Amino acid sequence: MSTADTAGTTDITGACAPGTARPGTAQRLTPRLLLVLVVLLAAQFMLAVDFSILNVALPVIGEGLGFSLAYLQWIATAFALCAAGFTLLFGRLADVFGRRRIFLGGLVVLGAASLVGGLAQSPEALIVARVFQGLATAAVTPAGLSLLTTSFPEGPLRERALGLNGALMSAGFTTGAILGGLLTDLLSWRWAFFINVPVAALVLVTAPIVIKESRPDSRPRLDVPGAVSVTLGLLAVVFGLTQAGEHGWGTAGALIPLAVGGLLLVVFHLVELRAPAPLVPPAVLGRRTVAWGNIAGLIAFLTETSLVFLLTLYLQNVLGFSPLAAGLSFGVLGLGTVLGGSIAPRVIGGIGARATLIAGGLVQAVSTAALLGLGDDRSWMWLLLVATFAGGVGNMLVIVGFMVTATSGLPDHEQGLATGLATMTQQIGITMGTPIMSAIATSAIAGTGAAAVLGGLKAAIAVNAAVVLLGVLTSLVFLRGPAGPAGGARLPRSNPEPMD
């Protein structure tokens, strides 16, 4: 299948882009589309699990392979650097060279890197494996999302597909924490790597049968200066953020890479203004749906993932839970995200994507603020469970609303770019949230003991809730106006149809 690089492009469902469908285009979930959905969601769920599956196992890995405490963080940092830094580049490469090709190639690298990681006998081998896992994630995630958005016509089917994708991704973060604890306790930390191999192999066998290729008929030139500047800029920013979380925001190790990264991103913007075939066309970023939709998504990922970190400290350092028990406690949050992802398409169909972003943000903000009532004994677990469940529902409404908003109204030949931007937003939000909230909590802790830790955590939770409210305000104020590149904010509002 070939996707024409013009308005009226077609995708594997035969839909016209954007927002219209040819007569006869499937508006219900056919058996073939169901297989496409299952294959793509399985890959995205596996990638989401990868983000958190090693967190619980880090101390055990350090002891087993001889990582010093100072370098243990590089198991996570090496992955995050590549996953966030290269995702925009691979998203565009998927548009140029074929989404299925990039998707399958990334899965091959992911399976091989996971096998190497599981067999690693030295810190260096494990870090190399994590680098290639991050590169594979940067390739598979935007390619998979763009295959998802071009496989389902804009409207109810796409909203439901994105809702399921968002629910499974959030559930994957929670599942990863639980699964990592179980595998480490019952088998070995190596199984946190090995588990990817059969899943990747199964998707690799199935995907070529059910998913058709999608790429432009005429291959545009790749914007090499733009690709180099944005990739190096993102790498520097993510590295600076991880260093800030590890050593503090005022250290040279954090400030220098952040400054260099910011400068490179400015250079990238100037390059894009003059490039004949820009990596990110300025007209795309000029759409309010793309720009402010991604801001809403950044805040959603930043706040919820960092809140899990804060509550992990609360459960272990204040209430005295074991790492596995703390991980299991987030099962309720996982249920909330699954529910939120399940109902999000109907909510969007009823009130529109912008109103869903606002409503979901308000639910998340209120739920987060409620956690300020937590005490220093286990009798307060009911509040944590109720608030995290409700917050998970609200957060998932925002995430699905963000994905629908940021990918709507664009032709199919720009869907890889749109999903690359959305994926980059997700990766950076996940990466920067924890160091920011960790620094706030640490600076607010006065004294020693559980009560002092709780005070610092509450300060960070209050900031977290305020940031969620900021996201609500940006959606309320800026996602308005007429549709199109100038205003670009008239978001889809359609009646949901059954997917069967």
N, C-alpha and C positions, 0 to 999 in steps of 0.2 A: 504494500500500500504506500502511496506517496501523498504527502500533504502539500498542496500548492502554497507557495509563499505569497499569496494574495488574499484580498478580502474574498470571502466565500470559500475559504479552505474547507476541506472535508476531513473528517476523522474516521476512526474505524467503525463508528456507528452510522456514518453517512451524514452526520449533522453539519449544518453550515455554521460558520463562526462569524460573529459572535451572537449568541442569544437567539438564533433562529434555527429552525429545524426543517429539513426537507420533508416533503410529503412521504410518508412511509417510514420515517426515522423512528426507531424503537423508543417508545416513551414508557415502557415497562421493562422490568428486569428479565430479559430472556435467559434461557439456560446458558448460552455462550457468554453473555455479559456477566452472569453469576460466576462462571469460572474465572473470567478476567478479574472480577472483584476479589474473589478468594485468593488468587495468586498474588495480586498486588498487595492486598492487606496482610497476607502472611509475611511478605518481605518487609513491609513497614513495621509490623509488630516485632519482628526479629530485631530490626535496627533499634527500635525503642527500648527493648529489653537490654540491648548492648550498652546503652547509656548508663544503666544503674546496676547491672548484674555484678560488677567487680567491686562496687563500693564497700560492701560488707567484707569482702575477701581480701582487701588490700593489706591489712596487717599480716595475714597468713601467707600471702604471696611474698611479702617482704622478708619474712623469716625463712621461707622455703628457698628463695633464690639469692638471698644475701643483699637485698636493697637496704641502703642506709635510710634512716628516717627522713633525712633532708631530700633524698631523691625519690622517695616513694610516690610523691604527688605526680611524678612524670608518667606514671602508668595511666593516669587520667588525663594529664595535660597533653601528652603526645597525641592521644586520640582526639581531644577537643580542638587542638590547633588545626589539625588537618580537616576534621569534619566541618568546622566553621570556615576555615580559610579558603578552601577549594570548592565550596558548594556552588557559588555563583558561576564560576568558570565551568564546572561540569554541567550545570543547568543549561548554559548556552551551548556547550558542546553537544548536548543531547538534541537541541534544536537543529544543529548544523549537520551532525553525522548520523543521527537516528536515535530515537529515545530507547527503543528496545535494545539496540546494540550496546549503548552505554549501560543500560539497566543490567543486561546479562553479563557484560564484561565486569561490572562492579561486583556482581554476585560471585563470579569466579575468584576475583581478588579477595573478597570477604571470606569465602570458604577456605582458601589457601592460607590466608593470614591467621584465621582462627585455628587452623590445624597447627601452624607453626607456633602460635602462642601457647596452645595446650601442651606442646612438646618441648617448650623452651627450657633450657637448662642454665641460662645465664640472664642477668638483667638486660644486657644488650639485645639478646634475641627477643626478649619479651617486648622491649620498647619498639624494635623494628616491626614486630607483629602489630602492635597498637597503632603505629604510624600508618601501616597499610590498611588496617581496619578503618581508621579515620578517613583515608582517601576513598575507600570503597563506599563508606557511608555517604561521603560528599557526592559520589557519582550515583548511587542507587536511589537515594531519597528524592532529589528533584526529578530524576528520570521517571521514577515510579509514580510520583505525584502528577507529572505532566501526562503520562500514559492514562492515569485515572481521569484527569480533567478532559482529555480529548476523547476518551472512550465513552464518556457519558455526556449527552447534550446539556447545555446550560439550562438550569431549571431544577425541578424537583428531583430528577434522577441524580444529577451531579451533587445537589445539596445532601441527599441521603448517603451517597457514596462518600463524600467528604466527612459527613457526620460519623459514619462507621469508622473511617480512617482515623479521625481525631480521637474517637473513643478508644480504639484499640491502641493508638500510640500512647495515650495517657495511661491506659491500663498496663501497657508494656513497661512504663517507668516503674509502676508499683510492683508489677510481677517480677521485674528484674531484681528489685531489692529483696523480695521474698525468695525467689529462686536462687539467687546468689548465696543467701544464708543456708538454704536447704542443701544445695550441692556441695558447698564448702564443708558443712557439718557431716553430711552423710557419705560423701564420696571424696572429692578433692576439688580444690579451686580450679584445677585444669579442666574440669567439666564445664565451667563457665565459658570456656572457649570452645570445647568440643561440641557443645550442643548446637552451635551454629552450622556445623558441617552438614548433617543430614537435612536440616531445613533448607539450606542454600542449594543442596543437590536436588531436592524435590522440586523447588521452584525452578531451577535451571532446566529440569526435564520437562516440566509442564508449560512454562511460559512460552517457548517457541511455538507450541501447538495452538495455544488459545489467544495469544497477543500478536497482532500484526505490526509490522514496522511502521513508523511514523516519522517522516522527515521531509524537508522541502524538496521540490523538483529541481530548483536551482540552488546550489550551495553557495551562500554568501561567504565573503572573506572573514576570517576570524580576526577580531580586534586584539592583536598581540600586545601592544602597549597598554591597552585598557585591562587586559587579563592579568598582565604582570603586576601593574600598579595596584589593582584592587585585591589581588591574592596576597601580595606582600603586605599591603595595608591591613587587611583583615588578620593575617597571621600576627602582625605586630600588636594590634589592638587586643586580640584574644590572649596573647602571651602576657601583655601588660596587665590584663585583668586577672589572670591566674597568679601572677607575681604579687599583685596588690592583695589578693586574698591570702597569700602565703606569708608575705613579709610586711604588709602595710601599704597604705595609699601614698604615703609621703616619701617612700624610698626611691632611689634612683633606678633600681631594677624595675619598678612599675612605671614611673613617670617618663623615662626615656622611651621605652617601646610604645607607650600610649601616644606620646608626642609624635614620634616617627610614623606611627600608624595613621594618626590624624592627618599629617602632612601628605602621606601617600594617597589617602582617600581624596584629599583636595586635588592632588595631581590627577587622580583618576577622573574626577568630575571635569576638569579642564580638558583632558584627553577626549572624553566622550562628547564634549561640545564640538569638537573639530573632526572626529573620526568619521570616515565615509561609511563604515559599517560598525557602529558602536556596539560594544558588548551590552550596555544598558542604554537604549535610546532615551534621550532626555524627555521625549514626549510621553514615554511610558511612566517615568517617575513624576511627570507633570499631572498625571491622573490622581485625583484625590483618593479614589478607591485604592490605588496601589500604595501611595505614600502613607496615608493615614490608616489604611487597613493594616499595613505592616507595623506601624507604631503601636496599634492596639494589640497585635500579636506579640510583639516584642515584650510589652508590659505583661501580657498574660503568662508567657513562659517564664519571664524573669521572676515574677512574684510567686507563682505556685511552686516551681521547683525549689526556689530558695526557702519557701515556707516549710517544705518537707525537710530541708536541712535543719532549720531552726527547731522544728518539732522533734526531729531525731535527737538533737542535743537535749531537749526537754525530757524526752522519754528515758534517755540513758543517764544523763548527768544530774537530773533533778529527781526523777521518779525511780531511777535505778533499774530499768528494764535491761535485759540482754539485747545484743544487736538483732538476733533473730526475732525476739518478741517485739522489738520496736518495728522491725520490718513488717511483721504480721499485723501490727496495729494500723498500718496504712492500707490494709485491705478494704476498709470502709471508704477511704478516699477513692480507691480504685472503683468501687461500686458506684460512687457518685459520678465519676467521670464517664463510666459506661452509660449510666442513665442519661447524663447530660448530652453525650454524643448521640444517643438514640432519639431523644426528643428534639434536638437542635433543628433538624430539617423541618419538622412540623412547626416549630416556633418561628423559624425564618419564613416559611410559607405563609404563616398567619400574620406576622407583624413586620416582616422585612428584616434584612441583615443588619441595618444600622440600629434599629430598635433592639434587636437581639444582642448586639454588642453592648448596648447601654444596660439592658436588663440583666444580662449575665454578669457584667462588671459590678453592678450594684449588689447582686446576691453575693458575689465573691468578696466584695469590700465589707459588707455587713458580717459575713461569716468569719472573715479574718479578724475584724475588730472584736468579735465576741471572744476570741482566744485571749484577749487581754484579761479576762476573768479567771484564767487558769491559776490554780494554787500549787503548793509544793507537796501535795500528797495524792495518792492514787484515786481518791474519791472524785477527783475532777476529770477522770477519764471520759465520763459521759459527755462533758462539754466538748472535749477534743474530738470525740467520735462524731457527734452531731454536727459540729462546725466544719470539720473536714469533709464530711459527706456533702453538706449543702454547698460548701465552697468548691468542691469538685464539680458539682452540677453547674454552678455559675461559671467557673473557669472554662469548662468544656463548651458552654454556649458561646463564650467569647472566642475560643479557638476556632470552632467551626464557622462562626460568623466572620472571623478574620480570613479564613481560607476562601470562603465564598466571595467575600468582598475583594480580596487582593487578586483573584483570578477571574473575576467576571468582566465582561465587556471587552475582552482581548481576543484577537484572532488566534487560531490554533498555532500558527507559526511562532507566536510569542508566548505560548503556554509554558515552554521549558524555562524561559526567562522569568515569567511570573512565579512559577513554582520554585525556581532557584532562589529568587528573592525571598519568598516565603520560608523556604528551608533555611536560608542564611539567617533570617530573622529568628527562627526557632532555635538554631544552634547557638547564636550569640546570646539570646535570652537565657538559655539553659546555662551557658558558660559564665555569664557575668553576674547572674543573680546571686549565686552562693558567695563569691568573694565580697560583693557589696554588703549583703546582709551579715556576713561573718564579721566584717570590719566594724559595722555599726554595733553589733551585739558585743564584740570584744571591747570596744571603746566605752561602752555603757556599763560594763561590769565593774562594780566598786566593792572590793573586798573579796573574800573567799567563801566557799560554802554554797549549798544549793540555792539559798535565798538570793545571793548575789548573782549567781548564774541566771536565775529566773528573771531578775530585774533587767539584766542585759538583753535577754531574749525578748522580753516584753517591749523594750525600746525598739528593737528591730522589727517586731511584729506590727507595732504602731506605724513605723515607716512603710512597711509592706502594704498595709491597708491604705495609707495615704497615696502610694504610688498607683494602686488599683483605681482609686478615685480619680487620679490624674488621667488615667487611660479612659475612664468614662467621660470625663470632660472633653478630651480631645475628639472622641467619637461624636459627642453631642454638638460640638462647635464646628468642627472642620469637615465632617462627612455630611455636608449639605450642598445644595445647589444643583444645577442642571447636569445631565449626563454628558460625557465626552471628556476629552483630554483637559479642557480648561476647568470644568467643574467636576466631572467624573464621579459624581457621588449618588446618582440615582440607582439604588441598589435593588437587586432582584427581590420581587415579592410575588410569589406564585403559590398556587394551591397545591399542596402535596398530593401525589398519587401513590397508590400502593406499588410496592416494588415486586410484586409477585404476579 
